[in-house]
Amino acid sequence: MHFTVHRAEWYRLTLDQLQDMDTVSAVPPSEDRFPDDVIVLLHESNVTVSCVPIRMDDGQWQAAIFFVLPADAACLRNGKLPGGPFSVAIDADLHEHEKGTLIEIGIDIRTPVEPSRGTLLFITGHSPSHFDTIKLISEQQEMLLFIGDEYCRVLYRQRIPVSEAMRKGIRQLLDEAVGRDALIRLTGHYDPDKVFMDVVSSLQLSCKE
């Protein structure tokens, strides 16, 4: 599988509410690695999950999730990930801060023994790539999920269906974020860095600045 990566920054955080979704079109494990740009992004940001637009063989852009499992993950057996395809749950929420707006999307992969969880924070009013990725999610009928080991070698990949209700919900959150941030910018109080750090603190999370 060949694709081009459109760089965007995301963060591994925690997960709140879930919406169950079945998985389809699973692909067996391989010796493939994450794209170099994604590996650099994960290492530079000191994070283990990323969501970026990628261009597939047919030229279409599609949002994809890259998820790194720690070496001691309970779901691994001798460095391998058995049991796929996995049920995947996704949720989305809007954080309304006085300095701006942030979209949170959580992912829960029902890996063996215990689920693997992560959350992505989208500052759509600050980063065009964040906006583009959320817009893609609101339009596409499925997302690619790549699960890798600590060296970003692909352990498993599969497609996650994005329901019509989920797409509509994501689009509504994006529209709300865009409108709200536009009003805050008019006041001169827009501060995406403050928004991000306050949300991270409120969720009792950590990240590398």
Buried (B, 14 or more C-beta within 10 A) or exposed (E): EEBEBBEBBBBBBEBBEBBEBEBEEEBEBEEBBBBEBBBEBBEEBEBBBBBBBBBBEEEEBBBBBBBBBEEEBEBBEEEEBEEBBBBBBBBBEBBEBEBBBBBBBBBBBBBBEEBBBBBBBBBBBBBEBBBBBBBBBBBBEBBBBBBBBBEBBBBBBBBBBBBEEBBEBBBEBBEBBBEBBEEBEEEEEBBBEBBBEBBBEEBEBEBEE
